[in-house]
Amino acid sequence: MKREFRLSTRREFLGQSAGALALLSAIAAQRASAAPTRARNPFAYDVSRLEKTDPRLVTHHEVARWPAPQSPARRLGLAPDGTLFVCGGHYVTAVSPAGERGLEIALSAPPECVAVAEDGAIFVGLRDHIEVFDANGRRRASWDAPGRKSWLTALAVRADDVFVADAGQRVLLRYDRSGKLLARLGEKNRERGIPGFIVPSPFFDVKVAPDGLLRVTNPGRHRVELYTPEGDFEGAWGRASMDITGFSGCCNPISLALLPDGRHVTCEKGLPRVKVYSATGEFESVVAGVESFAANAKACGASDCSRGGLDAVADAQGRIFILDRVTAEVRVMQRRA
């Protein structure tokens, strides 16, 4: 069958063109009117308002800054004499508060955490086991891996005990100084009222407070928990909130430091910020807000937030040392007069 094609007249063509133009104009107008609606979407995940800190809340200022000795930098440790220890690359490096390098210990794998005892013994946590060095950096022992899934992220030493935060097994481990495993603390137990740790990423911290109790971050529950060295649950503080007084994101706080008077210093990722809480967990102030860690804030993506994050220690003078894991810098913060 022969198909017949009809040519439009000039009048019809102009009429069709005008109709098409009118339709395109209507679509454009509709999109333009819809754009502001999308921008005002009340359900959009918008944290831009949280990236500015009320200056009235900031109580500290930066007095020094120096680069971490090795990169990538992961954690800080503080010796009883005030010497800092920085985990970075395949090394643990002793550094003065002014950033001057001292003892450096080479390791077979990247160190994840470090703690120094009163007698100068240095405990280094690699991902799956602990190595022990004397004050001169000579290796004295290498402990067995606590589990196939272990990912050690924090160490705390008290007298004859070594407490280890294992993010992989989601448990706190108690060792004696010889490396003998004494107990597993914090595992969920309804009868003992222990809620259990929720650790979605390799950020899990432990400190021994002046009152003898352990302070342990439970990032998935957005709080800090208190335990006896025997593993009894004594309480918790903190809450999930986008507000500056709480902890935001999937899993914060990620690390913890203790001031000489027992107050807490917390670090967060995603919205990287460092804050001070009282000895009983009430929000007090901001040490440094999100605007102080621009590169760090960008490093935490929606699917992977393991690169970002901060760590902190506090010395006997109340100075707070903050490690930016992204820029590999250490900032020395001091409270304003």
JODANOR-V694366 format. One record per residue. N is the residue number from 1. RES is the residue in one small letter. SS is DSSP state (helix for helix, strand for strand, loop for the rest). OMEGA is omega in radians with two decimals (* if undefined). Layout:
n/res/ss/omega
N/RES/SS/OMEGA
N/RES/SS/OMEGA
This chain:
n/res/ss/omega
1/m/loop/-3.14
2/k/loop/3.12
3/r/loop/3.14
4/e/loop/3.12
5/f/loop/-3.11
6/r/loop/3.12
7/l/loop/3.12
8/s/loop/3.06
9/t/loop/-3.13
10/r/helix/-3.12
11/r/helix/3.12
12/e/helix/-3.13
13/f/helix/3.14
14/l/helix/3.12
15/g/helix/3.11
16/q/helix/3.13
17/s/helix/3.14
18/a/helix/3.11
19/g/helix/3.12
20/a/helix/3.11
21/l/helix/3.12
22/a/helix/3.12
23/l/helix/3.12
24/l/helix/3.12
25/s/helix/3.13
26/a/helix/3.12
27/i/helix/3.14
28/a/helix/3.13
29/a/helix/3.13
30/q/helix/3.13
31/r/helix/-3.14
32/a/helix/-3.14
33/s/helix/-3.14
34/a/helix/-3.08
35/a/helix/3.11
36/p/helix/3.12
37/t/helix/3.11
38/r/helix/-3.11
39/a/helix/-3.12
40/r/loop/-3.09
41/n/loop/-3.09
42/p/loop/-3.12
43/f/loop/-3.13
44/a/loop/3.12
45/y/loop/-3.06
46/d/loop/-3.12
47/v/loop/-3.08
48/s/helix/-3.13
49/r/helix/-3.13
50/l/helix/-3.09
51/e/helix/3.07
52/k/loop/-3.09
53/t/loop/3.05
54/d/loop/-3.08
55/p/helix/3.12
56/r/helix/-3.14
57/l/helix/-3.04
58/v/strand/-3.07
59/t/loop/-3.09
60/h/strand/3.04
61/h/strand/-3.10
62/e/strand/3.14
63/v/strand/3.10
64/a/strand/3.07
65/r/strand/3.11
66/w/strand/-3.10
67/p/strand/3.04
68/a/loop/-3.08
69/p/loop/-3.12
70/q/loop/-3.12
71/s/loop/-0.02
72/p/loop/-3.13
73/a/strand/-3.04
74/r/strand/-3.03
75/r/strand/3.04
76/l/strand/2.98
77/g/strand/-3.12
78/l/strand/3.10
79/a/loop/3.12
80/p/loop/3.14
81/d/loop/3.10
82/g/loop/3.09
83/t/loop/3.08
84/l/strand/3.02
85/f/strand/-3.06
86/v/strand/3.05
87/c/strand/-3.14
88/g/strand/-3.10
89/g/loop/3.04
90/h/loop/-3.04
91/y/strand/2.83
92/v/strand/-3.03
93/t/strand/3.04
94/a/strand/-3.07
95/v/strand/3.06
96/s/loop/3.09
97/p/loop/3.11
98/a/loop/3.10
99/g/loop/-3.14
100/e/loop/-3.09
101/r/strand/3.05
102/g/strand/-3.13
103/l/strand/3.08
104/e/strand/-3.11
105/i/strand/3.09
106/a/strand/-3.07
107/l/loop/-3.12
108/s/loop/-3.12
109/a/loop/-3.13
110/p/loop/3.07
111/p/loop/3.13
112/e/loop/-3.09
113/c/strand/-3.11
114/v/strand/3.04
115/a/strand/-3.09
116/v/strand/-3.12
117/a/loop/-3.14
118/e/loop/-3.13
119/d/loop/3.10
120/g/loop/3.11
121/a/loop/-3.07
122/i/strand/3.12
123/f/strand/-3.10
124/v/strand/3.08
125/g/strand/2.94
126/l/loop/-3.03
127/r/loop/-3.01
128/d/loop/3.11
129/h/loop/-3.10
130/i/strand/3.03
131/e/strand/-3.06
132/v/strand/-3.13
133/f/strand/3.04
134/d/loop/-3.05
135/a/loop/3.12
136/n/loop/3.08
137/g/loop/3.11
138/r/loop/-3.11
139/r/strand/-3.13
140/r/strand/-3.11
141/a/strand/3.01
142/s/strand/-3.06
143/w/loop/3.12
144/d/loop/3.08
145/a/loop/-3.11
146/p/loop/-3.14
147/g/loop/-3.11
148/r/loop/-3.10
149/k/loop/-3.03
150/s/loop/2.98
151/w/loop/-3.05
152/l/strand/-3.04
153/t/strand/-3.12
154/a/strand/3.12
155/l/strand/3.02
156/a/strand/-3.09
157/v/strand/3.09
158/r/strand/3.12
159/a/loop/-3.10
160/d/loop/-3.08
161/d/strand/3.00
162/v/strand/3.13
163/f/strand/-3.03
164/v/strand/3.05
165/a/strand/-3.12
166/d/strand/-3.11
167/a/loop/-3.13
168/g/loop/3.12
169/q/loop/-3.13
170/r/loop/-3.10
171/v/strand/3.05
172/l/strand/-3.08
173/l/strand/3.09
174/r/strand/3.12
175/y/strand/2.86
176/d/strand/-3.03
177/r/loop/3.11
178/s/loop/-3.14
179/g/loop/3.10
180/k/loop/3.12
181/l/strand/-3.10
182/l/strand/-3.07
183/a/strand/2.99
184/r/strand/-3.04
185/l/strand/3.00
186/g/loop/3.08
187/e/loop/-3.04
188/k/loop/-3.12
189/n/strand/-3.08
190/r/loop/-3.10
191/e/loop/3.14
192/r/loop/3.13
193/g/loop/-3.14
194/i/strand/-3.03
195/p/loop/-3.08
196/g/loop/-3.10
197/f/loop/3.01
198/i/loop/-3.03
199/v/loop/-3.08
200/p/loop/-3.09
201/s/loop/-3.04
202/p/loop/3.05
203/f/loop/-3.02
204/f/loop/-2.95
205/d/loop/3.09
206/v/strand/3.06
207/k/strand/3.01
208/v/strand/-3.09
209/a/loop/3.12
210/p/loop/3.14
211/d/loop/3.11
212/g/loop/3.13
213/l/loop/3.07
214/l/strand/2.98
215/r/strand/-3.06
216/v/strand/3.07
217/t/strand/3.01
218/n/strand/-2.93
219/p/helix/3.13
220/g/helix/3.08
221/r/helix/3.09
222/h/loop/-3.13
223/r/strand/3.05
224/v/strand/-3.09
225/e/strand/-3.11
226/l/strand/3.13
227/y/strand/2.95
228/t/loop/3.08
229/p/loop/3.10
230/e/loop/3.06
231/g/loop/3.08
232/d/loop/3.14
233/f/strand/-3.05
234/e/strand/3.14
235/g/strand/-3.11
236/a/strand/3.00
237/w/strand/-3.11
238/g/loop/-3.13
239/r/loop/3.08
240/a/strand/-3.12
241/s/loop/3.01
242/m/loop/3.12
243/d/loop/-3.08
244/i/loop/-3.10
245/t/loop/-3.12
246/g/loop/-3.12
247/f/strand/-3.04
248/s/loop/3.05
249/g/loop/-3.10
250/c/loop/-2.90
251/c/loop/3.10
252/n/loop/0.02
253/p/loop/-3.10
254/i/loop/3.10
255/s/strand/-2.93
256/l/strand/3.00
257/a/strand/-3.13
258/l/strand/3.06
259/l/loop/-3.07
260/p/loop/-3.12
261/d/loop/3.08
262/g/loop/3.07
263/r/loop/-3.05
264/h/strand/2.98
265/v/strand/-3.11
266/t/strand/3.08
267/c/strand/-3.14
268/e/loop/3.04
269/k/loop/-3.05
270/g/loop/2.91
271/l/loop/-3.02
272/p/loop/3.13
273/r/loop/-3.12
274/v/strand/-3.03
275/k/strand/3.11
276/v/strand/3.05
277/y/strand/-3.14
278/s/loop/3.12
279/a/loop/3.13
280/t/loop/2.99
281/g/loop/3.09
282/e/loop/3.10
283/f/strand/3.13
284/e/strand/-3.02
285/s/strand/3.10
286/v/strand/3.04
287/v/strand/3.09
288/a/strand/-3.09
289/g/loop/-3.08
290/v/helix/-3.09
291/e/helix/3.11
292/s/helix/-3.05
293/f/loop/-3.04
294/a/helix/-3.12
295/a/helix/3.14
296/n/helix/3.14
297/a/helix/-3.13
298/k/helix/-3.05
299/a/helix/-3.08
300/c/loop/-3.13
301/g/loop/-3.10
302/a/loop/-3.07
303/s/loop/-3.10
304/d/loop/-3.13
305/c/loop/-3.07
306/s/loop/-3.12
307/r/loop/-3.08
308/g/loop/3.06
309/g/loop/-3.11
310/l/strand/2.99
311/d/strand/-3.09
312/a/strand/2.94
313/v/strand/3.12
314/a/strand/-3.09
315/d/loop/-3.06
316/a/loop/3.10
317/q/loop/-3.13
318/g/loop/3.06
319/r/loop/3.14
320/i/strand/3.12
321/f/strand/-3.08
322/i/strand/3.04
323/l/strand/3.02
324/d/strand/-3.06
325/r/loop/-3.11
326/v/loop/-3.13
327/t/loop/-3.12
328/a/loop/3.09
329/e/strand/3.03
330/v/strand/3.12
331/r/strand/3.12
332/v/strand/-3.07
333/m/strand/-3.13
334/q/strand/-3.12
335/r/strand/3.10
336/r/loop/3.12
337/a/loop/*
